[in-house]
Amino acid sequence: MSEETKTEKKKGLRKTRVGVVISDKMDKTILVEVMRRVPHPRFKKIIKRSSKFHAHDEKGEAVEGDKVEITECKPVSKNKNWQLTRILSH
C-alpha cells in the first residue's frame, strides 16, 4: 500500500458534524452547538440533545449564527479537537 492511500484512509475515518456557531468571541476559535434527535429510552418519544464543540477557525470567517460543518482533528489545544471545514449558510 502506498503512503498516499494510507493517509486517505485515515482522513476517511474522521467524524464530521453540522451545527450552529453560538460564540465567535475567542481568537481563532468558535463554539459550535450540534443538535441531534434521539428516541427516549423508555417512552420512545423523539427528544433533542445538544453538544458543544470548540473548533479551530484559522481565518476567523465564521460568525455567530452561521451553520457550519466541523471535522475531527488532532488536538490543537486543551479543548479544541475539531476544525472548521466549511460554512454552509450565513
C-alpha positions, 0 to 999 in steps of 0.5 A, a space after each residue: 500500500 502506498 503512503 498516499 492511500 494510507 493517509 486517505 484512509 485515515 482522513 476517511 475515518 474522521 467524524 464530521 458534524 453540522 451545527 450552529 456557531 453560538 460564540 465567535 468571541 475567542 481568537 481563532 476559535 468558535 463554539 459550535 452547538 450540534 443538535 441531534 434527535 434521539 428516541 427516549 429510552 423508555 417512552 420512545 418519544 423523539 427528544 433533542 440533545 445538544 453538544 458543544 464543540 470548540 473548533 479551530 477557525 484559522 481565518 476567523 470567517 465564521 460568525 455567530 449564527 452561521 451553520 457550519 460543518 466541523 471535522 475531527 482533528 488532532 488536538 490543537 489545544 486543551 479543548 479544541 479537537 475539531 476544525 472548521 471545514 466549511 460554512 454552509 449558510 450565513 
